[in-house]
Amino acid sequence: MSGKTSLIDHLFLRLTMVAGMGLVLLCLIWAAVEFVEFNRRSGDLRDAQQHSNRVYLKRMIDDVMETIAFERHRTEARVEASLRGRVDEAEAIIGNLLKTQQGKSRAELESIVRETLRPIRFNNGRGYYFAFDLNGIEKLFPLRPQLEGTNMLGQTGARGEFVVYDMLQLVQKNGGGLYRYYWAQPGKPGNDHLKFAYVRLIPDLNWVVGTGEYVEDMEADIKAELLERIGHMRFDQDGYIFVSQWDGLSLVGSLKGTNSLQSPHQGVRDGTIQLIATAKAGSGLVTYSMTDFKGGSVEKTSYVAGIPDWQWFVGAGMTHDRTEAEITRQRQILVQGLGIKAVMALLATILIGVVALLIMRRTSRRTAMDAQILTRAMAEAADSPHPIDTTALRFAEHHGFALSANQLIIRRQQVEKQLLDRTAQLEQTNADLERFAYVASHDLQEPLRTIGLFLQLLKRRVGDTLDAESREYIDFAVGGADRMRNNIQGLLAYSRSTHHGDERVQTDMDALLARVIGDLSATIAATGAHIEAAALPVLRINPDQMSALFQNLISNALRYRHPEQTPEVKISAVSRGDGVWEFAVADNGIGVPDDYRTAIFEPFRRFHPPGMEGGSGIGLALCRRVVEAHDGKIWVDADASGSTFRFTING
């Protein structure tokens, strides 16, 4: 017995391998199902947690936004209450002064009141008192004392309102109240700043006393209060509310006082850009990666809402750390369980393998004898044409195999005999055809030469006595004989074109083409043609056939040249890979019409314009036969600028 595995051994080995692989595959499928189910549960947990976080974050921000909206909504009420309180204080001060300064003249009382109220400041130094009488005469104007004593009824605000006049109307109607107007604000450009003023009539003086507050200043105070309040908000252990401007400046949060758009961390910049875009669109959830400022990054989900008037965005966010930590813990438990089960599956596989090996050995011994008999019989049948003796075989499978082999042996004997007979017939037929072609061409050419010779002698002897038409007829006959002889020679060349088709040698195509051009030197010189050849490869070809191929293509290019141009022929080759080369022979001749581009490669099919001498119609057919003998194909591309004959060679 050789070192080869027996059929039974091989069969049971394969069965064992299949069983083991099947068990492993089942384990892998089971593990994959476990992981898929785990990932599904993880996804559900992640989705539920994210949904809960989003609802919670939205509720937090909605509460903050409601607080901000409430504070903004009651801005006017706060301004009115604040200003009314200040006017109450002024009225109390004036009342006290009038009581304590009884006996003073009116002018003295007015001066005392004016100078008492003049230095009073409030609201971080912004607020002050002003006063005018019922005639519109300015009595107190701390910021512009030069206007005191001036009639202010014609004084207008930034939008054309008559401020003092309107205040007098309010006092006469209601005794006082809140008045809105647009006025210049100290330290800020422009004079179109909304201002609230609260005025009240002081009957004992007949003065209208009031104070004012710019809405922008009041909003600034409200913003500061809100930022202070928001800054102390906390939720979910380490959660916080953040507030930033649309230009990236953080007002509340872990990055307070810094511009997140200028952060060195790409994650911070990208996350801020998403938050700003969402806030400008109104509100929404944003999930993004943020740096943990320890060289890593964390996934974070934030709900953000925008305040367009203030160009703020308010948000709150949560990281995914706790959810991912729980998922990681569950994954570790799953992997440990799979490891234990994998060990159990491996032990089961080994047990199955041992049992299968025992069965395989037992069955192998029972079939070894029959296998040896069949092996020896097959070896003898390979060297002997006699059928295999099947009487010694025990198993039906082996017996059927031997019968099939015997049928193949008998059929092989029959085919070999038929092939030998057919080969002999073909060789004899080819030899007969070649002899016939040679004899036929020789026998046909001899009468044609005789006809042409005697016609020429006849023309030379009696040509002077013949009219022009008779001489033309003789020329036609001579030309016809010459063409017939050329056709016969071409047919003979075509029949012999692949006679030595298998005689291929390594050939330098550059040297071969140079010899062809040298053979055509007389024609090239006569036509004034220019031949340009690129570097050609070294290929294993039949040199004689390839020379005939190039000679026919170049001759055609010169024969069918353009009557008004100097003939130019360009020869090139390019590798297509796998030993296949594509050659091109391009000219600037008359071209080939579309209808002839396939037909010209058939024997005796040719194209030439009227008045131009045509060939025998064999050259291109010979070219195609040579190319096909070299396992290639040939075709032509043509247009008004000439023709390009292309062919491939497997060298």
Buried (B, 14 or more C-beta within 10 A) or exposed (E): EEEEEBBBBEBBBEEBEEBBEEBBEEBEEBBEEBBEEBEEEBEEBBEEBBEEBBEBBBEBBEEBBEBBEEBBEEBBEBBBEBBBEBBEBBBEBBEEBBEEEEEBEEEEBBEBBBEBBBEBEBBEEBBBBBBBBEEBBBBBBBEEEEBBEBBBBEBEBBEEBBBBBBBBEBBEEEEBBBBBBBBBBEEEEEEEBBBBBBBBBBEBBEBBBBBBBBBEBBBEBBBEEBBEBBBEBEEEEEBBBBBBBBEBBBBBBEBBEBBBBEBEBEBBBBBBBBBBBBBEEEBBBBBBBBBEEEEEBBBBBBBBBBBEEBBBBBBBBBBBEEBBEBBEEBBEEBEEEBEEBBEEBBEEBEEBBEEBBEEBEEBBEEBBEBBEBBBEBEEEBEEEEEBBEBEBBEBEEBBEBBEEBBEEBEEEEEEEEEEEEEEEEEEEEEEEEBEEBEEBBEEBBEEBEEBBEEBBEBBEEEEEEBEEEEBEBBEEBBEBBEBBBBBBBBBBBBBBBBEEBEEBEEBEBBEBBEEBBEBBEEBBEEBEBEBEBEEBBEBEBBBBBBBBBBBBBBBBBBBBBBEEEEBBBBBBBEEEEEEEBBBBBBBBBBBBEEEBBEEBBEBEBBBEEEEEEEBBBBBBBBBBBBBBBBEBEBBBBBEEEBBBBBBBBBB
